[in-house]
Amino acid sequence: MELNVNGAAVYAYSGGKTFDAALPCVVFVHGAENDHSVWVLQSRYLAHHGFGVLALDLPGHGRSGGAPLASVEAIADWIPAVLDAAGVKAAALVGHSMGSLVAIECAARHPARVAKIALLGSAFPMKVSDELLTATRDDEPRAQDMVNIWSHAAIAHYPSNPGPGFWVMGEGLRLMQRQKPGVMHVDFAACNAYANGEAAAKEVKCPALMILGRRDVMTPPRAAKAIAAALPAVRTVEIAGSGHALMAEKPDEVLDSLRAFL
């Protein structure tokens, strides 16, 4: 479905069902250089089991118009405008990587609009190496290759993937390649610059869930300890065998954790 948010077209995947604002709402917020499609299994399941689902393309990403927002704080303040456009009073936010920082910041800034937060592949600070940050600006194909390699656990590279012809690594790379030029640097710079995570987490009043990949080298579980300690009501799940691309590598385990939480 398409929403008009602050004068720009925003695409939200509703999970194959007509969106109903009267249902409990779940908003999915993707990570850097991604779009709504990273949530395809989880969003579709929840949409067919009693939830109103909005899996967003952030501004400038995927099918959404406008320019990419340059900070985590700006995206966090944009989320309530999405809820207004969809006719939703409050929603559970499910965020991956950069999206997890957005969920924390949004819950702290707009507590009346956020019922729960689920944080996947989260860490604070979410610093980006100088080499990778430079590559996102000057050599996107190289940066995409680096991120794709680091985002997947080696144990996930066996042939028994969810369906015939499904290639986890190839899907991850193609997803990044189809984003607009320049988006990658804006996203990674926003992650690198975000400094309010621990303070924001202390202000969160709603229940929180952290889903972490035990083999994640982009945001390793140890890097989530500060956020977990700051959140007042959090449950943490570590998924064995998964790297940073949890939704693709361990889709059923992610869905099971979200179902129990939501």
Secondary structure, DSSP 8 states (H G I E B T S, - for coil): -EEEETTEEEEEE-TTS---TTS-EEEEE--TT--GGGGHHHHHHHHTTT-EEEEE--TTSTT--S---SSHHHHHHHHHHHHHHHT-S-EEEEEETHHHHHHHHHHHH-GGGEEEEEEES--SS----HHHHHHHHH-HHHHHHHHHHHTS-GGG-SS--SSTT--HHHHHHHHHHTS-TTHHHHHHHHHHH---HHHHHHH--S-EEEEEETT-SSS-GGGGHHHHHHSSSEEEEEETT--S-HHHHSHHHHHHHHHHH-
